[in-house]
Amino acid sequence: MKVFVAMICDRHAEPEPYLFSTVEAATAYARAEAEANARDVADIKEESIKGWLYHATYSVEGDSVWVLEKDLEEGE
């Protein structure tokens, strides 16, 4: 089973993962967090990073959000 992990990495807190069942939900959450945490939405810079489904920084200090796809191991 695939899960989509939205990571929020803010210099004022520990990086924190949030799990979603769809890439759309994970990306929407990550974008919303960037918008909520940015001082100005003009500070948000989206960029493509190989292996990541979404990435954006929202401050000049490097605070960022990103989305990854991972496999969820299912127990026997």
WOGI-V937426 format. One record per backbone hydrogen bond with DSSP energy under -1.0 kcal/mol. NH is the residue of the N-H (numbers start at 0). CO is the residue of the C=O. If there is no record, write none. Layout:
nh=NH co=CO
nh=NH co=CO
This chain:
nh=2 co=69
nh=3 co=19
nh=4 co=67
nh=5 co=17
nh=6 co=65
nh=7 co=15
nh=8 co=63
nh=12 co=9
nh=15 co=7
nh=17 co=5
nh=19 co=3
nh=25 co=21
nh=26 co=22
nh=27 co=23
nh=28 co=24
nh=29 co=25
nh=30 co=26
nh=31 co=27
nh=32 co=28
nh=33 co=29
nh=34 co=30
nh=35 co=31
nh=36 co=32
nh=37 co=33
nh=42 co=39
nh=43 co=40
nh=44 co=56
nh=46 co=54
nh=51 co=48
nh=52 co=66
nh=53 co=66
nh=55 co=64
nh=56 co=44
nh=57 co=62
nh=61 co=58
nh=63 co=8
nh=64 co=55
nh=65 co=6
nh=66 co=53
nh=67 co=4
nh=69 co=2
nh=71 co=0
